[in-house]
Amino acid sequence: MELILKSDNKQSIAKILAFAKKLNVSIEQREVDGNQLERELLKNRILKFKTKGTNPFGDAAKWEREQREDRSLPLS
C-alpha cells in the first residue's frame, strides 16, 4: 500500500514522520517541485477547454425533456 501526503507545514510533516517511525513504517520522502505558476496555468487551461466539434452523445437537454415527459403512473 502506498500513501502520499502533501503539506507545506514542516511541523505537521515532522509529527507524521515521527509517528510513522513508531509504527515501523518505511518512509520515502520526495521533494515536490513547487512551481505554483505552472500549476495555475495548467489548471486554467483545463478549465477553459472547449471542443470544436459537436457532442457525439447528442443534445442532453432534449434527452432530459424526453425522459421527463408526463406519463400516467401505475398507482391505484
Rosetta blueprint (number, residue, H / E / L):
1 M L
2 E L
3 L L
4 I L
5 L L
6 K L
7 S L
8 D L
9 N L
10 K H
11 Q H
12 S H
13 I H
14 A H
15 K H
16 I H
17 L H
18 A H
19 F H
20 A H
21 K H
22 K H
23 L L
24 N L
25 V L
26 S L
27 I L
28 E L
29 Q L
30 R L
31 E L
32 V L
33 D L
34 G L
35 N L
36 Q H
37 L H
38 E H
39 R H
40 E H
41 L H
42 L H
43 K H
44 N H
45 R H
46 I H
47 L H
48 K L
49 F L
50 K L
51 T L
52 K L
53 G L
54 T L
55 N L
56 P L
57 F L
58 G L
59 D L
60 A H
61 A H
62 K H
63 W H
64 E H
65 R H
66 E H
67 Q H
68 R L
69 E L
70 D L
71 R L
72 S L
73 L L
74 P L
75 L L
76 S L
